């Protein structure tokens, strides 16, 4: 029998899955939709399939974050983590900036852990912070490099090149959704320590609903608000994003798909010398990556102190 806090936590987990399903749509299907390759509806269906499969197969790998920093979690702490994350993330959704829920939720876990006096495993924390710092830099640099290599060594036959890129874009869009499901959605489902099955179901259903209802604003900002995507830019951004997050999955490290894909897009834009790149939107996106974990940590700490 679920108590009031447990039931409220499951509802919050489902709501977080919903906003992630909408916000991460930009990182998963934004490239294929922004390049005009598929309709919005088709892009959403591809993302939903990836979300569900990734959450089911590899989502439990991200349970490590909560298990490490809050091994003796209470119902109050579960509620504080999820509610703090939702408050911060909704601010990003309302401003239509693709925030990093991975960073927000991890920050909330750390804030609650600090408030409970349980924050001890600094080696794992250093690993997470290292990924957060290096991943966007690496994705941006590789975006520049891969586009430059494409300009020099790609097939001369334009139609053949387009056919290859279209097939590749469909694959990497699905892979991006898959790693979003395994990483970000898995991170959410692992917070309720004694309800992981119910939480996984709630998060999965929420992500499906969110993909169909909440993804429009963030999708427009990422796929159109930086610059108009070309097929090579879209392909390399998706490839870099999904590859980096899948590596993080194997180590149990939470990493934002929106962050890595956005970095790949920015890097490929630099390689193309896109003078029409919207600097203001780039600044908003990058600033959100820095603000998210601090806001989550502060909110989690304050809520824990107030409720306990």
matplotlib code that plots the C-alpha trace (Angstrom):
import matplotlib.pyplot as plt

x = [0.0, 1.5, 1.5, 0.8, 4.4, 5.1, 2.1, 3.1, 6.6, 5.3, 3.2, 6.2, 8.3, 5.7, 5.5, 9.3, 9.2, 6.6, 8.7, 11.8, 9.9, 8.9, 12.2, 14.5, 12.5, 14.6, 17.9, 16.5, 14.4, 15.1, 17.8, 15.7, 12.7, 14.8, 16.4, 13.0, 13.6, 10.5, 7.3, 7.0, 4.7, 7.1, 9.9, 7.9, 7.1, 10.8, 11.7, 9.0, 10.2, 13.8, 12.7, 10.8, 13.4, 16.3, 14.5, 13.6, 17.0, 19.6, 17.7, 18.7, 22.4, 21.6, 20.1, 23.7, 23.5, 20.8, 22.2, 25.7, 24.8, 21.7, 22.0, 19.5, 17.0, 13.7, 10.3, 10.8, 14.1, 12.6, 9.8, 12.3, 14.5, 11.7, 9.8, 12.9, 13.9, 10.4, 10.4, 13.7, 13.0, 9.6, 11.3, 13.4, 10.3, 8.4, 11.4, 11.7, 15.3, 16.5, 17.6, 19.6, 17.3, 20.2, 22.2, 19.2, 18.2, 21.8, 22.1, 18.9, 20.2, 23.5, 21.7, 19.4, 22.4, 24.3, 21.4, 21.1, 24.8, 25.3, 27.5, 30.7, 31.7, 33.8, 35.5, 32.2, 31.3, 34.6, 33.8, 30.4, 31.8, 34.6, 32.1, 30.0, 32.9, 34.6, 31.6, 30.4, 33.9, 34.7, 31.4, 31.9, 35.5, 34.5, 31.6, 34.1, 36.4, 33.8, 32.2, 35.7, 36.4, 33.1, 33.9, 37.1, 36.3, 32.6, 31.3, 31.2, 27.8, 25.3, 22.3, 24.3, 25.6, 22.1, 20.7, 23.4, 22.9, 19.1, 19.5, 22.1, 19.9, 17.0, 19.3, 21.1, 17.8, 16.5, 19.8, 19.7, 16.2, 17.4, 20.2, 17.8, 15.6, 18.5, 20.3, 17.8, 14.7, 16.6, 18.0, 14.4, 13.1, 15.9, 15.1, 12.1, 14.3, 11.5, 9.2, 11.5, 9.1, 6.1, 8.4, 9.7, 6.2, 5.2, 8.3, 7.8, 4.2, 5.0, 7.7, 5.3, 2.7, 5.3, 6.8, 3.4, 2.3, 5.3, 8.1, 7.1, 8.9, 12.3, 12.2, 11.8, 14.6, 17.2, 16.4, 15.7, 16.8, 20.6, 20.8, 19.1, 20.4, 21.9, 22.0, 25.7, 25.4, 22.3, 24.0, 27.2, 25.4, 23.2, 26.1, 28.2, 25.3, 24.2, 27.8, 28.9, 25.8, 26.0, 29.6, 28.4, 25.6, 28.2, 29.8, 26.5, 27.1, 24.2, 24.8, 22.4, 21.5, 20.4, 23.8, 25.9, 23.7, 23.6, 27.4, 27.6, 25.3, 27.3, 30.6, 29.2, 27.9, 31.4, 32.9, 30.4, 31.2, 27.5, 27.3, 23.5, 24.0, 21.8, 24.4, 21.7, 20.1, 23.5, 24.3, 20.9, 21.5, 25.1, 24.1, 21.3, 23.8, 25.7, 22.7, 20.8, 22.9, 23.3, 19.6, 18.7, 21.2, 19.9, 16.2, 16.8, 18.7, 16.2, 13.2, 14.8, 15.5, 11.9, 10.1, 12.2]
y = [0.0, 3.3, 6.2, 9.8, 10.7, 7.6, 8.2, 11.9, 10.8, 8.5, 11.3, 13.6, 10.9, 10.6, 14.4, 14.6, 11.8, 13.9, 17.1, 15.2, 13.4, 16.9, 18.7, 15.9, 15.7, 18.6, 16.6, 13.3, 14.2, 17.9, 17.3, 15.2, 17.5, 20.7, 19.5, 18.8, 15.1, 13.9, 15.4, 16.3, 13.4, 10.9, 12.4, 12.1, 8.4, 7.6, 9.4, 7.5, 4.1, 5.0, 6.3, 3.2, 0.7, 2.6, 2.9, -0.7, -2.2, 0.2, 2.5, 0.6, 1.5, 5.1, 3.9, 4.1, 7.8, 7.7, 4.5, 6.1, 9.5, 8.4, 4.8, 5.1, 7.3, 8.2, 9.0, 12.7, 12.8, 11.1, 13.6, 16.5, 15.4, 15.0, 18.1, 20.3, 19.0, 19.6, 23.2, 24.0, 22.1, 23.7, 27.1, 25.9, 24.6, 27.8, 29.8, 27.3, 26.6, 22.9, 22.5, 19.5, 17.5, 15.1, 17.9, 19.4, 16.0, 15.1, 18.5, 17.9, 14.4, 16.0, 18.9, 16.4, 14.2, 17.1, 18.2, 14.6, 14.4, 11.4, 13.0, 11.0, 9.3, 12.1, 9.9, 9.2, 12.9, 13.8, 11.4, 13.0, 16.5, 15.5, 14.2, 17.4, 19.6, 17.6, 16.3, 19.6, 20.7, 17.3, 17.3, 20.9, 20.1, 16.9, 18.7, 21.0, 18.1, 15.8, 18.5, 19.5, 15.8, 15.5, 18.5, 17.0, 13.2, 12.9, 11.2, 13.6, 12.2, 14.5, 12.1, 9.2, 11.3, 12.5, 8.9, 7.8, 10.7, 10.3, 6.6, 7.6, 10.4, 8.0, 5.6, 8.2, 9.9, 6.7, 6.1, 9.5, 8.8, 5.4, 6.9, 9.6, 6.8, 4.8, 7.8, 10.6, 8.6, 5.9, 8.4, 9.6, 6.0, 5.2, 7.9, 6.1, 3.4, 1.0, 1.6, 1.2, -0.9, 1.5, 4.5, 3.0, 2.6, 6.1, 7.6, 5.7, 6.7, 10.2, 10.4, 9.3, 11.8, 14.6, 13.8, 14.4, 17.5, 19.4, 19.3, 22.0, 25.0, 23.4, 21.7, 25.0, 26.7, 24.0, 22.9, 26.4, 28.9, 28.4, 28.0, 26.1, 22.6, 20.8, 17.0, 16.6, 19.0, 17.1, 13.7, 14.5, 16.3, 13.2, 10.8, 12.7, 13.1, 9.5, 8.1, 10.3, 9.6, 5.8, 5.9, 7.7, 5.1, 2.3, 4.1, 5.1, 8.8, 11.1, 13.1, 15.4, 14.4, 18.0, 19.2, 16.9, 17.3, 21.0, 21.1, 19.0, 21.4, 24.4, 22.8, 22.0, 25.5, 26.9, 24.5, 25.9, 29.4, 30.1, 33.8, 33.5, 31.5, 33.0, 33.9, 34.8, 31.3, 29.7, 31.7, 30.8, 27.1, 27.1, 29.2, 26.7, 23.9, 25.8, 27.0, 23.7, 21.7, 24.6, 25.4, 21.7, 21.4, 24.6, 23.6, 20.1, 21.2, 23.9, 21.6, 18.9, 21.3, 22.7, 19.3, 17.4]
z = [0.0, -1.1, 1.4, 0.4, -0.1, -2.2, -4.4, -4.8, -5.7, -8.4, -9.8, -9.9, -11.6, -14.3, -14.7, -15.0, -17.6, -19.4, -19.5, -20.5, -23.3, -24.7, -24.0, -25.3, -28.5, -29.7, -29.2, -30.6, -33.6, -33.9, -36.5, -38.8, -38.4, -38.7, -41.9, -43.4, -43.8, -41.9, -40.5, -36.9, -36.2, -37.7, -35.7, -32.5, -33.2, -33.7, -30.4, -28.5, -29.7, -28.6, -25.2, -24.2, -25.4, -23.8, -20.5, -20.5, -21.4, -19.9, -17.6, -14.4, -15.0, -13.9, -10.6, -9.5, -9.0, -6.3, -4.8, -4.4, -3.0, -1.0, -0.1, 2.8, 1.2, 2.9, 1.4, 2.3, 0.5, -2.6, -2.7, -2.2, -5.1, -7.6, -6.6, -6.6, -10.1, -11.4, -10.2, -11.8, -15.1, -15.5, -15.5, -18.5, -20.3, -19.9, -21.3, -24.2, -23.5, -23.8, -20.1, -18.9, -16.6, -16.0, -14.4, -12.6, -11.1, -10.2, -8.5, -6.5, -5.4, -4.3, -2.5, -0.6, 0.1, 1.6, 3.7, 5.0, 5.7, 3.3, 0.7, 0.8, -2.5, -4.0, -6.6, -8.4, -8.2, -9.8, -12.7, -13.2, -13.2, -15.6, -18.1, -17.7, -18.4, -21.2, -23.1, -24.7, -25.5, -27.2, -29.1, -30.3, -31.4, -33.1, -34.8, -36.4, -37.4, -38.8, -41.0, -42.3, -43.1, -44.8, -47.0, -48.1, -48.4, -48.9, -52.2, -55.2, -56.3, -54.5, -54.7, -53.4, -50.5, -49.6, -49.7, -47.3, -45.0, -44.9, -43.8, -41.2, -39.8, -39.2, -37.3, -35.2, -34.3, -32.9, -31.1, -29.5, -28.2, -27.0, -24.9, -23.6, -22.4, -20.8, -19.3, -18.4, -18.0, -16.2, -13.8, -12.9, -12.5, -10.0, -7.5, -5.8, -4.1, -3.3, -6.3, -9.3, -11.3, -10.8, -11.3, -14.6, -15.8, -14.8, -16.4, -19.6, -20.0, -19.1, -21.7, -24.4, -23.5, -23.2, -26.7, -28.3, -26.2, -24.9, -27.4, -29.8, -28.2, -27.4, -30.8, -32.6, -30.7, -31.2, -34.8, -36.1, -33.6, -34.0, -37.8, -40.5, -40.4, -43.4, -43.6, -42.7, -39.7, -38.5, -38.9, -37.1, -34.2, -33.7, -34.0, -31.5, -29.1, -29.0, -28.9, -26.0, -23.9, -24.6, -23.3, -20.1, -19.7, -19.4, -16.5, -14.9, -15.5, -16.1, -19.2, -21.1, -24.7, -25.4, -24.3, -26.4, -29.5, -29.1, -28.8, -32.0, -33.8, -32.6, -33.7, -37.1, -37.4, -36.7, -39.3, -41.9, -40.8, -40.3, -39.8, -39.4, -36.2, -33.4, -30.8, -28.2, -28.4, -28.1, -25.0, -23.4, -24.1, -22.7, -19.7, -18.9, -18.6, -15.9, -14.0, -13.9, -11.4, -9.0, -9.1, -8.5, -5.6, -3.9, -4.4, -3.1, -0.1, 0.9, 0.4, 2.5, 5.3, 5.2, 5.1, 7.6]

ax = plt.figure().add_subplot(projection="3d")
ax.plot(x, y, z, "-o")
ax.set_aspect("equal")
plt.show()
